[in-house]
């Protein structure tokens, strides 16, 4: 099974969408698939208005269709609602090809935080985008309920995971700062509501990992906070494990992979009682969710690391990928792009990280379209 994932979010961006898609591509061989990402790489790009770190592809429909045809997918998954996503959607509709989509970002709330555009208008546009999809993948029950309330249909669940081999408690601290250390990780942008964290009267130190368009303004407004920029891999994992509480001030995230990374590192979480934190931590005791974020942060200091570790152990990228490829295989089989007897037992297939950027694609021995 050959799966092409169309996404406007890709490296050098570092966010939950990119991490999730990279994980799905890496897991493809375990589910009898070759997966590739159709990204802005190789196209002329412009900066996204108000968010210059995000580059939008100036692709033509013809060029994009050529890349799709070259790869010859059995299924196309559209991960984002940007230029790549809209063009890929148009191509799928013109070819009467079934496709799936996923809902990662609460764009109506993000847009409303920047411009005076009613959320109802944004939801209308998103309904139009996702409406023709054979299935719309959402991360949690709360997101599913919210979207159904806005008229979305064909919603299916696709959860997230955490890399327990990378994120775990460590004996040595890499942060030489007064304690307790309150940490936040993610995009430094207006929709992340970081000023709600940075304006709190807290003892010890506040640390922010990440970058984005709001960083310069926040550094000027909160000179006592420590902004470390983008960190990844072992360096990021060591920072998590060196902190005392993870503070998640966002009101708009649909999930928040950083919540799981913090828990896997033994950190308790302080957050507002909104979707994302509510879905992840319900009944676990690993977080304090309170409208008073300062109170939540101080109470979280009393949570034992073992409780956080127990919660993180419930999540895996393997189960996440099983959901993802399970939905795709079912739809590809129903559409005749994949024979029903082609079960997950298919082996010996490779995955790739990007397509159409001059990199080779492995697994070329597979047919362009498997006979029904």
Secondary structure, DSSP 8 states (H G I E B T S, - for coil): -EEEEE-S--TT--SHHHHHHHHHHHHGGGGT-EEEEE-STTS-EEEETTEEEEEEE---HHHHHHHHHHHT-SEEEE--SSHHHHHHHHHHHHTT--EEEE--B-HHHHHHHHS---HHHHHHHHHHHHHT-SEEEESSHHHHHHHHHTT--SEEE------TTTS---SS----S-SSEEEEES--SGGGTHHHHHTS--SSEEEEE---TTHHHHHHH-TTSEEEE---HHHHHHHHHT-SEEEE--SSBSS-HHHHHHHHTT-EEEE-SSTTHHHHHTTTSSEEE-SSHHHHHHHHTTS-HHHHHHHHTT--HHHHHHHHHHHHHHHHHHTTSS-TT--TT--S----S-BSSS---S-TTS-SS---
